[in-house]
Amino acid sequence: MTGSDAAGEDAEGYAGLRIERARELARRHGWASVRVLEPGQLITLEYRQGRLNLAVRDGVVERSWEG
């Protein structure tokens, strides 16, 4: 399974998880890469299929999305 196969509701299902658990589940679900974003961090806006973005605060995922 690729990250794009794992897309949809799976991409948005990581909120509330500790970052370690979120990374483990992302690998298990086949995401090609995981990008962890801390508060205030600058990011590029290019869309990358198969990448899971995790917005994290204090070690907990606040938001997750594909791209």
N, CA, C and O atoms as CSV, one atom per row, in Angstrom:
chain,resi,resn,atom,element,x,y,z
A,1,MET,N,N,0.846,-1.171,0.000
A,1,MET,CA,C,0.000,0.000,0.000
A,1,MET,C,C,0.890,1.233,0.000
A,1,MET,O,O,1.887,1.269,0.722
A,2,THR,N,N,0.558,2.229,-0.783
A,2,THR,CA,C,1.305,3.483,-0.799
A,2,THR,C,C,0.573,4.509,0.038
A,2,THR,O,O,-0.556,4.277,0.472
A,3,GLY,N,N,1.216,5.652,0.268
A,3,GLY,CA,C,0.569,6.723,1.025
A,3,GLY,C,C,-0.720,7.164,0.375
A,3,GLY,O,O,-1.690,7.475,1.066
A,4,SER,N,N,-0.746,7.195,-0.972
A,4,SER,CA,C,-1.975,7.615,-1.637
A,4,SER,C,C,-3.090,6.604,-1.423
A,4,SER,O,O,-4.263,6.976,-1.404
A,5,ASP,N,N,-2.740,5.321,-1.258
A,5,ASP,CA,C,-3.752,4.311,-0.952
A,5,ASP,C,C,-4.287,4.512,0.465
A,5,ASP,O,O,-5.424,4.149,0.763
A,6,ALA,N,N,-3.464,5.089,1.330
A,6,ALA,CA,C,-3.839,5.290,2.720
A,6,ALA,C,C,-4.518,6.637,2.933
A,6,ALA,O,O,-4.808,7.008,4.070
A,7,ALA,N,N,-4.772,7.368,1.865
A,7,ALA,CA,C,-5.294,8.732,1.965
A,7,ALA,C,C,-6.740,8.758,2.436
A,7,ALA,O,O,-7.305,7.736,2.825
A,8,GLY,N,N,-7.323,9.949,2.391
A,8,GLY,CA,C,-8.715,10.097,2.797
A,8,GLY,C,C,-8.823,10.272,4.288
A,8,GLY,O,O,-8.069,11.038,4.888
A,9,GLU,N,N,-9.775,9.552,4.901
A,9,GLU,CA,C,-9.977,9.725,6.332
A,9,GLU,C,C,-8.751,9.318,7.125
A,9,GLU,O,O,-8.537,9.835,8.221
A,10,ASP,N,N,-7.930,8.398,6.600
A,10,ASP,CA,C,-6.722,7.986,7.303
A,10,ASP,C,C,-5.771,9.158,7.498
A,10,ASP,O,O,-5.135,9.263,8.547
A,11,ALA,N,N,-5.661,10.038,6.512
A,11,ALA,CA,C,-4.763,11.188,6.615
A,11,ALA,C,C,-5.196,12.118,7.743
A,11,ALA,O,O,-4.362,12.814,8.322
A,12,GLU,N,N,-6.454,12.140,8.053
A,12,GLU,CA,C,-6.966,13.050,9.062
A,12,GLU,C,C,-7.188,12.371,10.409
A,12,GLU,O,O,-7.719,12.993,11.329
A,13,GLY,N,N,-6.800,11.133,10.539
A,13,GLY,CA,C,-7.104,10.379,11.748
A,13,GLY,C,C,-6.018,10.340,12.801
A,13,GLY,O,O,-6.050,9.465,13.666
A,14,TYR,N,N,-5.055,11.250,12.768
A,14,TYR,CA,C,-3.923,11.201,13.691
A,14,TYR,C,C,-4.009,12.223,14.816
A,14,TYR,O,O,-3.196,12.180,15.740
A,15,ALA,N,N,-4.962,13.132,14.765
A,15,ALA,CA,C,-5.091,14.162,15.800
A,15,ALA,C,C,-5.305,13.515,17.165
A,15,ALA,O,O,-6.075,12.566,17.312
A,16,GLY,N,N,-4.601,14.056,18.159
A,16,GLY,CA,C,-4.722,13.561,19.523
A,16,GLY,C,C,-3.704,12.506,19.892
A,16,GLY,O,O,-3.557,12.173,21.068
A,17,LEU,N,N,-2.991,11.970,18.901
A,17,LEU,CA,C,-1.987,10.947,19.171
A,17,LEU,C,C,-0.646,11.575,19.540
A,17,LEU,O,O,-0.319,12.667,19.076
A,18,ARG,N,N,0.125,10.889,20.371
A,18,ARG,CA,C,1.511,11.293,20.617
A,18,ARG,C,C,2.276,11.097,19.314
A,18,ARG,O,O,1.952,10.199,18.537
A,19,ILE,N,N,3.269,11.913,19.069
A,19,ILE,CA,C,3.993,11.892,17.799
A,19,ILE,C,C,4.629,10.532,17.524
A,19,ILE,O,O,4.637,10.084,16.378
A,20,GLU,N,N,5.156,9.874,18.537
A,20,GLU,CA,C,5.772,8.561,18.336
A,20,GLU,C,C,4.758,7.551,17.813
A,20,GLU,O,O,5.049,6.781,16.897
A,21,ARG,N,N,3.566,7.560,18.403
A,21,ARG,CA,C,2.496,6.645,17.974
A,21,ARG,C,C,2.014,6.996,16.571
A,21,ARG,O,O,1.748,6.103,15.766
A,22,ALA,N,N,1.900,8.277,16.274
A,22,ALA,CA,C,1.460,8.709,14.948
A,22,ALA,C,C,2.449,8.254,13.876
A,22,ALA,O,O,2.039,7.776,12.818
A,23,ARG,N,N,3.746,8.399,14.140
A,23,ARG,CA,C,4.766,7.949,13.177
A,23,ARG,C,C,4.697,6.444,12.970
A,23,ARG,O,O,4.800,5.962,11.842
A,24,GLU,N,N,4.524,5.707,14.049
A,24,GLU,CA,C,4.420,4.247,13.959
A,24,GLU,C,C,3.221,3.838,13.092
A,24,GLU,O,O,3.351,2.983,12.216
A,25,LEU,N,N,2.068,4.443,13.334
A,25,LEU,CA,C,0.873,4.127,12.552
A,25,LEU,C,C,1.028,4.544,11.091
A,25,LEU,O,O,0.575,3.838,10.190
A,26,ALA,N,N,1.664,5.681,10.859
A,26,ALA,CA,C,1.875,6.150,9.484
A,26,ALA,C,C,2.723,5.147,8.703
A,26,ALA,O,O,2.416,4.838,7.552
A,27,ARG,N,N,3.780,4.640,9.322
A,27,ARG,CA,C,4.609,3.610,8.664
A,27,ARG,C,C,3.780,2.356,8.391
A,27,ARG,O,O,3.849,1.774,7.308
A,28,ARG,N,N,3.013,1.959,9.367
A,28,ARG,CA,C,2.184,0.755,9.229
A,28,ARG,C,C,1.139,0.909,8.123
A,28,ARG,O,O,0.800,-0.064,7.449
A,29,HIS,N,N,0.626,2.132,7.934
A,29,HIS,CA,C,-0.377,2.389,6.902
A,29,HIS,C,C,0.236,2.703,5.549
A,29,HIS,O,O,-0.498,2.944,4.590
A,30,GLY,N,N,1.565,2.709,5.441
A,30,GLY,CA,C,2.219,2.819,4.151
A,30,GLY,C,C,2.509,4.216,3.642
A,30,GLY,O,O,2.756,4.383,2.448
A,31,TRP,N,N,2.489,5.230,4.504
A,31,TRP,CA,C,2.832,6.571,4.042
A,31,TRP,C,C,4.281,6.605,3.600
A,31,TRP,O,O,5.152,6.097,4.307
A,32,ALA,N,N,4.556,7.194,2.442
A,32,ALA,CA,C,5.912,7.261,1.890
A,32,ALA,C,C,6.811,8.144,2.752
A,32,ALA,O,O,7.991,7.840,2.926
A,33,SER,N,N,6.264,9.232,3.293
A,33,SER,CA,C,7.032,10.098,4.185
A,33,SER,C,C,6.093,10.783,5.159
A,33,SER,O,O,4.897,10.931,4.908
A,34,VAL,N,N,6.667,11.195,6.275
A,34,VAL,CA,C,5.919,11.894,7.313
A,34,VAL,C,C,6.670,13.187,7.616
A,34,VAL,O,O,7.865,13.164,7.908
A,35,ARG,N,N,5.964,14.310,7.545
A,35,ARG,CA,C,6.574,15.605,7.853
A,35,ARG,C,C,5.951,16.120,9.149
A,35,ARG,O,O,4.738,16.307,9.238
A,36,VAL,N,N,6.802,16.345,10.150
A,36,VAL,CA,C,6.362,16.851,11.447
A,36,VAL,C,C,6.575,18.357,11.464
A,36,VAL,O,O,7.674,18.843,11.194
A,37,LEU,N,N,5.524,19.083,11.780
A,37,LEU,CA,C,5.546,20.547,11.762
A,37,LEU,C,C,5.281,21.094,13.157
A,37,LEU,O,O,4.211,20.884,13.729
A,38,GLU,N,N,6.261,21.791,13.689
A,38,GLU,CA,C,6.130,22.419,15.002
A,38,GLU,C,C,5.422,23.766,14.851
A,38,GLU,O,O,5.407,24.320,13.752
A,39,PRO,N,N,4.832,24.310,15.928
A,39,PRO,CA,C,4.162,25.605,15.857
A,39,PRO,C,C,5.101,26.689,15.317
A,39,PRO,O,O,6.243,26.804,15.762
A,40,GLY,N,N,4.622,27.470,14.373
A,40,GLY,CA,C,5.390,28.567,13.817
A,40,GLY,C,C,6.433,28.193,12.788
A,40,GLY,O,O,7.099,29.069,12.237
A,41,GLN,N,N,6.585,26.917,12.521
A,41,GLN,CA,C,7.582,26.458,11.550
A,41,GLN,C,C,7.159,26.835,10.135
A,41,GLN,O,O,5.998,26.667,9.761
A,42,LEU,N,N,8.099,27.342,9.361
A,42,LEU,CA,C,7.820,27.653,7.963
A,42,LEU,C,C,7.776,26.356,7.165
A,42,LEU,O,O,8.586,25.454,7.380
A,43,ILE,N,N,6.811,26.273,6.233
A,43,ILE,CA,C,6.699,25.078,5.402
A,43,ILE,C,C,6.546,25.476,3.942
A,43,ILE,O,O,6.105,26.578,3.618
A,44,THR,N,N,6.919,24.557,3.079
A,44,THR,CA,C,6.656,24.746,1.659
A,44,THR,C,C,5.233,24.287,1.388
A,44,THR,O,O,4.695,23.457,2.121
A,45,LEU,N,N,4.627,24.818,0.350
A,45,LEU,CA,C,3.227,24.512,0.072
A,45,LEU,C,C,3.046,23.562,-1.106
A,45,LEU,O,O,1.916,23.326,-1.534
A,46,GLU,N,N,4.135,23.014,-1.635
A,46,GLU,CA,C,3.966,22.084,-2.749
A,46,GLU,C,C,3.273,20.812,-2.248
A,46,GLU,O,O,3.507,20.348,-1.132
A,47,TYR,N,N,2.430,20.280,-3.097
A,47,TYR,CA,C,1.712,19.047,-2.767
A,47,TYR,C,C,2.588,17.859,-3.130
A,47,TYR,O,O,3.093,17.780,-4.250
A,48,ARG,N,N,2.770,16.954,-2.211
A,48,ARG,CA,C,3.553,15.755,-2.474
A,48,ARG,C,C,2.696,14.544,-2.130
A,48,ARG,O,O,2.414,14.282,-0.961
A,49,GLN,N,N,2.287,13.811,-3.158
A,49,GLN,CA,C,1.458,12.619,-2.955
A,49,GLN,C,C,2.214,11.626,-2.092
A,49,GLN,O,O,3.412,11.415,-2.279
A,50,GLY,N,N,1.513,11.021,-1.150
A,50,GLY,CA,C,2.114,10.015,-0.286
A,50,GLY,C,C,2.805,10.569,0.945
A,50,GLY,O,O,3.397,9.817,1.720
A,51,ARG,N,N,2.734,11.899,1.133
A,51,ARG,CA,C,3.344,12.499,2.330
A,51,ARG,C,C,2.247,12.827,3.336
A,51,ARG,O,O,1.221,13.409,2.982
A,52,LEU,N,N,2.465,12.458,4.566
A,52,LEU,CA,C,1.555,12.784,5.655
A,52,LEU,C,C,2.160,13.929,6.456
A,52,LEU,O,O,3.295,13.831,6.921
A,53,ASN,N,N,1.413,15.005,6.618
A,53,ASN,CA,C,1.836,16.155,7.409
A,53,ASN,C,C,1.208,16.063,8.791
A,53,ASN,O,O,0.015,15.793,8.923
A,54,LEU,N,N,2.014,16.287,9.813
A,54,LEU,CA,C,1.531,16.258,11.184
A,54,LEU,C,C,1.879,17.578,11.858
A,54,LEU,O,O,3.056,17.865,12.078
A,55,ALA,N,N,0.880,18.381,12.186
A,55,ALA,CA,C,1.088,19.605,12.961
A,55,ALA,C,C,1.083,19.198,14.431
A,55,ALA,O,O,0.098,18.657,14.933
A,56,VAL,N,N,2.195,19.465,15.113
A,56,VAL,CA,C,2.421,18.947,16.465
A,56,VAL,C,C,2.653,20.088,17.451
A,56,VAL,O,O,3.340,21.063,17.146
A,57,ARG,N,N,2.073,19.946,18.626
A,57,ARG,CA,C,2.342,20.883,19.729
A,57,ARG,C,C,2.550,20.052,20.993
A,57,ARG,O,O,1.717,19.216,21.343
A,58,ASP,N,N,3.658,20.290,21.663
A,58,ASP,CA,C,3.986,19.586,22.913
A,58,ASP,C,C,3.935,18.067,22.745
A,58,ASP,O,O,3.491,17.353,23.644
A,59,GLY,N,N,4.390,17.579,21.588
A,59,GLY,CA,C,4.479,16.142,21.354
A,59,GLY,C,C,3.183,15.455,20.958
A,59,GLY,O,O,3.146,14.230,20.834
A,60,VAL,N,N,2.109,16.235,20.755
A,60,VAL,CA,C,0.800,15.683,20.397
A,60,VAL,C,C,0.357,16.253,19.061
A,60,VAL,O,O,0.483,17.454,18.822
A,61,VAL,N,N,-0.165,15.389,18.184
A,61,VAL,CA,C,-0.638,15.825,16.876
A,61,VAL,C,C,-1.933,16.614,17.046
A,61,VAL,O,O,-2.901,16.139,17.640
A,62,GLU,N,N,-1.921,17.845,16.501
A,62,GLU,CA,C,-3.128,18.684,16.528
A,62,GLU,C,C,-3.926,18.563,15.238
A,62,GLU,O,O,-5.151,18.685,15.243
A,63,ARG,N,N,-3.228,18.323,14.137
A,63,ARG,CA,C,-3.881,18.242,12.833
A,63,ARG,C,C,-3.021,17.380,11.917
A,63,ARG,O,O,-1.795,17.375,12.028
A,64,SER,N,N,-3.672,16.647,11.010
A,64,SER,CA,C,-2.933,15.839,10.046
A,64,SER,C,C,-3.635,15.909,8.688
A,64,SER,O,O,-4.861,15.989,8.604
A,65,TRP,N,N,-2.812,15.875,7.616
A,65,TRP,CA,C,-3.353,15.936,6.267
A,65,TRP,C,C,-2.340,15.408,5.275
A,65,TRP,O,O,-1.141,15.376,5.553
A,66,GLU,N,N,-2.830,14.992,4.110
A,66,GLU,CA,C,-1.948,14.490,3.055
A,66,GLU,C,C,-1.389,15.647,2.250
A,66,GLU,O,O,-2.034,16.684,2.096
A,67,GLY,N,N,-0.196,15.462,1.744
A,67,GLY,CA,C,0.382,16.435,0.826
A,67,GLY,C,C,1.671,16.934,1.310
A,67,GLY,O,O,2.297,17.766,0.653
